[in-house]
Amino acid sequence: MEYIAVALRTWRICKTPRSLKTVEEILQLPFYYPVAEEGLRTALHDAQGKIEDAIIELAAA
């Protein structure tokens, strides 16, 4: 977990005017370290898909 915090600081996510970013915005950032970052990237893609599915489900209700 500490490694992810360091990686997020490296990407300067916390230095933006708005401290939190959306999953989509984070996925647009470059990923440099293959092991941890690819796992994080996969998790973010999964989260993005679930969010999109939930939005579609809510719109259909």
Residue frames as a rotation matrix with the C-alpha (Angstrom) as fourth column:
MET 1
0.571 0.821 0.000 0.00
0.821 -0.571 0.000 0.00
0.000 0.000 -1.000 0.00
GLU 2
0.387 -0.510 -0.768 2.85
0.174 -0.778 0.604 2.37
-0.906 -0.367 -0.212 0.80
TYR 3
-0.642 -0.651 0.405 4.31
0.478 0.072 0.875 1.73
-0.599 0.756 0.265 -2.66
ILE 4
-0.040 0.721 0.692 1.03
0.976 -0.121 0.182 2.79
0.215 0.683 -0.698 -4.29
ALA 5
0.775 0.297 -0.558 1.08
0.481 -0.850 0.215 6.04
-0.410 -0.435 -0.802 -2.30
VAL 6
-0.151 -0.908 -0.390 4.60
0.103 -0.407 0.908 6.76
-0.983 0.097 0.155 -3.56
ALA 7
-0.650 -0.055 0.758 3.54
0.731 0.228 0.643 5.96
-0.208 0.972 -0.108 -7.12
LEU 8
0.419 0.881 0.220 0.54
0.905 -0.426 -0.016 8.28
0.080 0.205 -0.975 -6.85
ARG 9
0.574 -0.300 -0.762 2.78
0.151 -0.876 0.459 11.10
-0.805 -0.379 -0.458 -5.64
THR 10
-0.537 -0.815 0.219 5.12
0.324 0.041 0.945 10.37
-0.779 0.579 0.242 -8.54
TRP 11
-0.371 0.489 0.790 2.22
0.918 0.065 0.391 10.80
0.140 0.870 -0.473 -10.95
ARG 12
-0.996 -0.086 0.033 1.45
0.076 -0.968 -0.239 14.12
0.052 -0.235 0.970 -9.24
ILE 13
-0.255 0.966 -0.046 -2.17
0.631 0.202 0.749 13.18
0.733 0.162 -0.661 -8.67
CYS 14
0.238 0.346 -0.908 -2.10
0.963 -0.209 0.172 14.94
-0.131 -0.915 -0.382 -5.32
LYS 15
-0.594 -0.564 -0.574 -0.59
0.495 -0.819 0.291 18.13
-0.634 -0.111 0.765 -6.79
THR 16
-0.589 0.469 0.658 -3.52
0.603 -0.287 0.744 18.97
0.538 0.835 -0.114 -9.03
PRO 17
-0.730 0.369 0.575 -5.93
-0.506 -0.857 -0.094 21.78
0.459 -0.360 0.813 -8.11
ARG 18
0.473 0.863 0.177 -8.53
-0.830 0.368 0.419 19.11
0.297 -0.345 0.890 -7.42
SER 19
-0.304 -0.764 0.569 -6.89
-0.915 0.400 0.049 16.53
-0.265 -0.506 -0.821 -5.14
LEU 20
-0.178 0.285 0.942 -9.11
-0.004 0.957 -0.290 13.62
-0.984 -0.056 -0.169 -6.20
LYS 21
-0.643 -0.031 -0.765 -9.34
-0.753 -0.154 0.639 12.35
-0.138 0.988 0.076 -9.76
THR 22
0.542 0.838 0.064 -11.84
-0.781 0.530 -0.329 10.10
-0.309 0.128 0.942 -11.44
VAL 23
0.292 -0.388 0.874 -10.94
0.156 0.921 0.356 6.54
-0.944 0.033 0.329 -12.42
GLU 24
0.803 0.071 0.591 -11.03
0.590 0.043 -0.806 7.62
-0.083 0.997 -0.008 -16.07
GLU 25
0.843 -0.511 0.168 -8.57
-0.462 -0.848 -0.261 10.47
0.276 0.143 -0.951 -15.43
ILE 26
0.307 -0.754 0.581 -6.18
-0.632 0.295 0.717 8.20
-0.712 -0.587 -0.386 -13.53
LEU 27
0.446 -0.096 0.890 -6.27
0.454 0.881 -0.132 5.65
-0.771 0.463 0.437 -16.37
GLN 28
0.949 -0.091 0.301 -5.15
0.229 -0.453 -0.862 8.38
0.215 0.887 -0.409 -18.78
LEU 29
0.607 -0.779 0.159 -1.93
-0.744 -0.486 0.459 8.87
-0.280 -0.397 -0.874 -16.79
PRO 30
0.177 -0.618 -0.766 1.22
-0.619 0.535 -0.575 6.98
0.765 0.576 -0.288 -17.81
PHE 31
0.933 0.031 0.359 2.05
-0.297 0.633 0.715 3.77
-0.205 -0.774 0.599 -15.96
TYR 32
0.324 -0.917 -0.233 5.77
-0.881 -0.202 -0.429 3.16
0.346 0.345 -0.873 -15.53
TYR 33
-0.607 -0.607 0.513 6.43
-0.772 0.605 -0.197 0.23
-0.190 -0.515 -0.836 -13.19
PRO 34
-0.480 0.444 -0.757 5.10
-0.547 0.523 0.654 -2.99
0.686 0.728 -0.008 -14.70
VAL 35
-0.756 0.167 -0.633 4.33
0.420 0.865 -0.274 -5.09
0.502 -0.473 -0.724 -11.63
ALA 36
-0.628 0.515 -0.583 2.42
0.563 -0.218 -0.798 -2.91
-0.538 -0.829 -0.153 -9.15
GLU 37
-0.605 0.384 -0.698 1.14
-0.478 -0.876 -0.067 -0.37
-0.637 0.293 0.713 -11.64
GLU 38
-0.748 0.370 -0.550 -0.21
-0.412 0.390 0.823 -2.94
0.520 0.843 -0.139 -14.08
GLY 39
-0.655 0.526 -0.542 -2.12
0.717 0.659 -0.226 -4.53
0.239 -0.537 -0.809 -11.21
LEU 40
-0.536 0.433 -0.725 -3.46
0.256 -0.735 -0.628 -1.12
-0.805 -0.522 0.283 -10.23
ARG 41
-0.747 0.226 -0.625 -4.32
-0.640 -0.500 0.583 -0.37
-0.181 0.836 0.518 -13.84
THR 42
-0.762 0.472 -0.442 -6.25
0.155 0.797 0.584 -3.66
0.628 0.376 -0.681 -14.12
ALA 43
-0.528 0.559 -0.639 -8.14
0.813 0.117 -0.570 -2.86
-0.244 -0.821 -0.516 -10.91
LEU 44
-0.596 0.283 -0.751 -8.98
-0.166 -0.959 -0.230 0.63
-0.786 -0.012 0.618 -12.19
HIS 45
-0.807 0.323 -0.495 -10.28
-0.503 0.066 0.862 -0.76
0.311 0.944 0.109 -15.50
ASP 46
-0.647 0.573 -0.503 -12.43
0.613 0.783 0.104 -3.19
0.454 -0.241 -0.858 -13.52
ALA 47
-0.501 0.434 -0.749 -13.74
0.568 -0.488 -0.663 -0.36
-0.653 -0.757 -0.002 -11.33
GLN 48
-0.753 0.192 -0.629 -14.46
-0.495 -0.796 0.350 1.78
-0.434 0.575 0.694 -14.39
GLY 49
-0.788 0.458 -0.411 -16.45
-0.109 0.553 0.826 -1.06
0.606 0.696 -0.385 -15.99
LYS 50
-0.509 0.601 -0.616 -18.47
0.852 0.452 -0.264 -1.60
0.119 -0.659 -0.742 -12.83
ILE 51
-0.588 0.271 -0.762 -19.22
0.153 -0.887 -0.435 2.13
-0.794 -0.372 0.480 -12.54
GLU 52
-0.801 0.268 -0.535 -20.37
-0.598 -0.366 0.713 2.26
-0.004 0.891 0.454 -16.17
ASP 53
-0.696 0.560 -0.449 -22.56
0.331 0.805 0.492 -0.84
0.637 0.194 -0.746 -15.66
ALA 54
-0.504 0.494 -0.708 -24.13
0.786 -0.076 -0.613 0.72
-0.357 -0.866 -0.350 -12.56
ILE 55
-0.696 0.225 -0.681 -24.88
-0.295 -0.955 -0.014 3.95
-0.654 0.192 0.732 -14.44
ILE 56
-0.784 0.406 -0.469 -26.56
-0.412 0.225 0.883 2.00
0.464 0.886 -0.010 -17.25
GLU 57
-0.600 0.554 -0.577 -28.55
0.678 0.735 0.001 -0.02
0.425 -0.391 -0.817 -14.72
LEU 58
-0.545 0.382 -0.747 -29.70
0.486 -0.582 -0.652 3.13
-0.683 -0.718 0.131 -12.91
ALA 59
-0.773 0.233 -0.590 -30.68
-0.542 -0.727 0.422 4.80
-0.331 0.646 0.688 -16.18
ALA 60
-0.733 0.486 -0.475 -32.77
-0.109 0.606 0.788 1.78
0.671 0.629 -0.391 -17.15
ALA 61
-0.713 0.438 -0.548 -34.61
0.701 0.440 -0.561 1.71
-0.005 -0.784 -0.621 -13.82
